[in-house]
């Protein structure tokens, strides 16, 4: 393993293999494996001590492989699962014991925003508050005020994926991105500096200093988004590290974003 001056947490990656059952409504079908061993090799080769495996949309709410990876990792990894709030509440304690620290809600494709005021979600949110879990939102910036604000109002930690996914044409002028900057005042929102290739690296370069000013190192996270689903031919782990070094331009900031903040939020 490459040794860095500080521990590093990669806060967003996926693990899967072609033998897993995929949901019929999936947006893509991978033609390769991104296994536990493959991810660990990426961490080792790039000097990253810890990682967070996040539920992948094509698997629906089947977290079985993610949990298996956590058990094999002996504390090196944490997990963020996808759930059915109406049926999965009784599983949360077991998930926590395996190393899960959050719930992902992937709204890509303008999927309906859950009713966070429902009885089922009230129980889930109360569990998250009690166990210091977060709810991770993957949504377009234009809808963040609808998908994130109810969770802020409920007093739960919220993690927003991929810079908030500003519109590729509007960039930092996207009103949804501007809303996200204002939401920093709640001190309940964290944002991942990740997935620049999903909306535009130039926009990410402009957005990074604005997010740093709004949230500080205490509310920012970095992630590789390995294995870069649907962008595998143009992306690599070293390229994500290169972008990270551009965005985080001081030792103090790198120490916070790469280690202190994620270590606390993901309970390492």
C-alpha positions as CSV (number, residue, x, y, z in Angstrom):
1,X,0.0,0.0,0.0
2,X,1.1,3.6,-0.7
3,X,1.4,5.4,2.6
4,X,0.0,8.9,2.9
5,X,0.8,11.5,5.5
6,X,-2.8,11.2,6.8
7,X,-5.4,8.5,6.8
8,X,-8.0,8.9,4.0
9,X,-11.6,7.9,3.7
10,X,-13.1,7.3,0.3
11,X,-16.7,8.0,1.2
12,X,-18.6,6.6,-1.9
13,X,-17.9,3.5,-3.9
14,X,-19.9,0.5,-5.1
15,X,-19.2,-3.3,-5.1
16,X,-21.1,-5.8,-7.1
17,X,-20.6,-8.8,-9.4
18,X,-22.5,-10.2,-12.4
19,X,-24.0,-13.0,-10.3
20,X,-26.2,-10.7,-8.3
21,X,-29.9,-10.3,-9.0
22,X,-30.6,-7.0,-10.7
23,X,-33.9,-5.2,-10.6
24,X,-36.0,-5.0,-13.8
25,X,-36.3,-1.2,-13.8
26,X,-32.5,-0.7,-13.7
27,X,-31.0,2.1,-15.8
28,X,-27.9,0.1,-16.9
29,X,-26.5,-3.4,-16.7
30,X,-22.7,-3.8,-15.9
31,X,-20.7,-6.1,-18.1
32,X,-18.0,-6.5,-15.5
33,X,-17.4,-7.3,-11.8
34,X,-16.4,-4.7,-9.3
35,X,-15.9,-7.0,-6.4
36,X,-14.8,-6.6,-2.8
37,X,-11.3,-7.7,-3.7
38,X,-11.2,-5.3,-6.6
39,X,-12.1,-2.4,-4.4
40,X,-9.7,-3.3,-1.7
41,X,-7.0,-3.4,-4.3
42,X,-7.9,0.1,-5.5
43,X,-7.7,1.4,-1.9
44,X,-4.3,-0.3,-1.4
45,X,-2.9,0.8,-4.7
46,X,-3.9,4.4,-4.1
47,X,-3.0,4.7,-0.4
48,X,-6.6,5.0,0.9
49,X,-7.0,3.4,4.3
50,X,-10.8,3.4,4.6
51,X,-13.8,3.2,2.2
52,X,-17.6,3.5,2.3
53,X,-19.7,1.1,0.1
54,X,-22.9,2.6,-1.0
55,X,-26.0,0.8,-2.2
56,X,-26.2,0.6,-6.0
57,X,-29.5,1.4,-7.7
58,X,-29.5,-1.7,-10.0
59,X,-29.7,-3.9,-6.9
60,X,-32.7,-2.3,-5.4
61,X,-32.9,-2.9,-1.7
62,X,-30.8,-6.1,-1.8
63,X,-27.9,-5.2,0.5
64,X,-26.6,-8.8,0.9
65,X,-23.4,-8.4,-1.0
66,X,-22.7,-5.0,0.6
67,X,-23.1,-6.5,4.0
68,X,-20.9,-9.4,3.1
69,X,-18.2,-7.0,2.0
70,X,-18.4,-5.1,5.3
71,X,-18.0,-8.3,7.3
72,X,-14.9,-9.3,5.3
73,X,-13.4,-5.9,5.7
74,X,-13.0,-6.2,9.5
75,X,-13.7,-2.6,10.2
76,X,-11.9,-1.0,7.2
77,X,-15.2,-0.3,5.4
78,X,-18.6,1.2,6.3
79,X,-21.8,0.9,4.5
80,X,-24.8,2.9,3.3
81,X,-27.8,0.8,2.4
82,X,-31.0,1.1,0.4
83,X,-34.2,0.1,2.2
84,X,-38.0,-0.2,1.9
85,X,-39.2,1.9,4.8
86,X,-42.4,-0.1,5.0
87,X,-40.7,-3.4,5.6
88,X,-37.0,-3.0,6.6
89,X,-37.1,-1.2,9.9
90,X,-36.4,-4.4,11.9
91,X,-33.3,-5.0,9.9
92,X,-31.6,-1.7,10.9
93,X,-30.0,-3.0,14.1
94,X,-28.4,-5.9,12.2
95,X,-27.2,-3.5,9.6
96,X,-25.7,-1.3,12.2
97,X,-23.9,-4.3,13.8
98,X,-22.4,-5.1,10.3
99,X,-21.0,-1.5,9.9
100,X,-23.8,0.3,8.2
101,X,-24.0,4.0,9.1
102,X,-26.6,5.4,6.7
103,X,-29.4,5.0,4.3
104,X,-29.3,6.0,0.6
105,X,-32.2,7.4,-1.3
106,X,-31.3,7.5,-5.0
107,X,-33.7,9.7,-6.9
108,X,-31.8,9.7,-10.2
109,X,-34.2,9.9,-13.1
110,X,-36.7,12.2,-11.3
111,X,-38.0,9.3,-9.2
112,X,-40.7,10.3,-6.7
113,X,-39.5,11.9,-3.5
114,X,-40.5,9.9,-0.5
115,X,-43.1,11.2,1.9
116,X,-40.7,11.8,4.9
117,X,-43.7,12.7,7.1
118,X,-45.2,9.2,6.8
119,X,-45.3,6.9,9.9
120,X,-42.8,4.5,8.3
121,X,-40.3,7.2,7.6
122,X,-40.8,8.8,11.0
123,X,-39.6,5.5,12.6
124,X,-36.6,5.4,10.2
125,X,-35.6,9.0,10.8
126,X,-35.9,8.5,14.6
127,X,-33.6,5.5,14.4
128,X,-31.1,7.6,12.3
129,X,-31.1,10.4,14.9
130,X,-30.6,8.0,17.7
131,X,-27.7,6.1,16.1
132,X,-26.1,9.1,14.4
133,X,-26.8,7.7,11.0
134,X,-27.3,9.9,8.0
135,X,-29.6,9.8,5.0
136,X,-27.9,10.2,1.7
137,X,-29.7,11.9,-1.1
138,X,-28.8,11.5,-4.8
139,X,-30.9,13.9,-6.7
140,X,-30.6,16.7,-9.2
141,X,-29.9,20.1,-7.8
142,X,-33.2,21.5,-9.0
143,X,-35.1,19.2,-6.6
144,X,-32.8,19.4,-3.5
145,X,-35.1,21.9,-1.8
146,X,-37.9,19.3,-2.0
147,X,-35.8,16.1,-1.2
148,X,-33.4,17.6,1.4
149,X,-35.4,20.3,3.2
150,X,-37.9,17.8,4.8
151,X,-35.0,15.9,6.3
152,X,-33.4,19.1,7.6
153,X,-36.7,19.9,9.2
154,X,-36.7,16.4,10.8
155,X,-33.4,17.1,12.4
156,X,-31.5,14.2,10.8
157,X,-28.0,14.3,9.2
158,X,-28.2,14.6,5.4
159,X,-25.4,13.8,2.9
160,X,-25.8,15.1,-0.6
161,X,-24.1,13.2,-3.4
162,X,-21.8,14.6,-6.1
163,X,-21.7,18.3,-5.5
164,X,-25.5,18.3,-5.4
165,X,-25.6,17.4,-9.2
166,X,-25.9,20.9,-10.6
167,X,-27.3,21.1,-14.2
168,X,-24.5,20.7,-16.7
169,X,-25.5,23.8,-18.6
170,X,-26.4,26.1,-15.7
171,X,-23.3,25.0,-13.6
172,X,-22.9,27.0,-10.4
173,X,-25.7,29.3,-11.5
174,X,-28.2,26.4,-11.0
175,X,-30.7,27.7,-8.4
176,X,-30.7,24.3,-6.8
177,X,-26.9,24.5,-6.2
178,X,-27.4,28.0,-4.8
179,X,-30.1,26.6,-2.5
180,X,-27.6,23.9,-1.3
181,X,-25.1,26.6,-0.4
182,X,-27.7,28.3,1.7
183,X,-28.7,25.0,3.3
184,X,-25.3,24.8,4.9
185,X,-26.5,27.1,7.6
186,X,-28.6,24.2,9.0
187,X,-25.3,22.4,10.0
188,X,-27.1,19.2,9.2
189,X,-25.9,18.9,5.6
190,X,-22.7,17.3,4.3
191,X,-21.8,17.4,0.6
192,X,-19.6,14.9,-1.3
193,X,-16.9,16.3,-3.6
194,X,-17.2,13.5,-6.0
195,X,-18.6,12.4,-9.4
196,X,-17.4,15.5,-11.3
197,X,-17.6,13.5,-14.5
198,X,-21.4,13.1,-14.0
199,X,-22.1,16.8,-14.6
200,X,-18.9,18.4,-15.7
201,X,-15.4,18.8,-14.2
202,X,-15.2,22.5,-15.0
203,X,-18.4,23.1,-13.0
204,X,-16.9,21.0,-10.2
205,X,-13.8,23.2,-10.2
206,X,-16.0,26.3,-9.9
207,X,-18.3,24.8,-7.3
208,X,-15.6,23.4,-5.0
209,X,-14.4,26.7,-3.5
210,X,-18.0,27.8,-3.1
211,X,-18.8,24.7,-1.1
212,X,-15.7,25.1,0.9
213,X,-16.6,28.6,1.9
214,X,-20.2,27.6,2.7
215,X,-19.6,24.3,4.6
216,X,-16.0,24.4,5.6
217,X,-14.0,21.2,6.1
218,X,-16.4,20.1,8.8
219,X,-19.2,19.4,6.4
220,X,-17.4,18.2,3.2
221,X,-16.4,14.7,2.1
222,X,-14.4,13.3,-0.7
223,X,-15.1,10.2,-2.7
224,X,-13.9,8.3,-5.8
225,X,-17.3,7.1,-6.9
226,X,-15.5,3.9,-8.0
227,X,-16.0,2.0,-10.4
228,X,-17.5,5.1,-12.2
229,X,-20.6,3.3,-13.5
230,X,-21.4,4.3,-17.0
231,X,-18.2,6.3,-17.2
232,X,-15.7,3.5,-16.9
233,X,-13.8,4.3,-20.1
234,X,-12.8,7.8,-19.2
235,X,-12.3,7.7,-15.4
236,X,-9.8,6.2,-13.0
237,X,-9.0,6.2,-9.3
238,X,-5.8,8.3,-9.8
239,X,-7.8,10.9,-11.8
240,X,-10.2,11.3,-8.9
241,X,-7.3,11.8,-6.5
242,X,-5.8,14.4,-8.9
243,X,-9.1,16.3,-8.9
244,X,-9.3,16.1,-5.1
245,X,-5.8,17.7,-4.7
246,X,-7.0,20.5,-6.9
247,X,-10.1,21.2,-4.8
248,X,-8.4,20.8,-1.4
249,X,-5.6,23.3,-1.6
250,X,-4.3,23.3,2.0
251,X,-3.1,20.8,4.5
252,X,-5.6,21.8,7.1
253,X,-8.5,21.4,4.6
254,X,-7.2,18.0,3.4
255,X,-6.9,16.8,6.9
256,X,-10.5,17.7,7.6
257,X,-12.1,16.5,4.4
258,X,-10.1,13.4,3.9
259,X,-10.0,12.1,7.5
260,X,-11.4,14.1,10.5
261,X,-14.9,14.8,9.0
262,X,-15.6,11.4,7.5
263,X,-14.1,9.5,10.4
264,X,-16.6,11.1,12.7
265,X,-19.6,10.9,10.3
266,X,-19.0,7.3,9.3
267,X,-18.0,6.2,12.7
268,X,-14.5,4.9,12.1
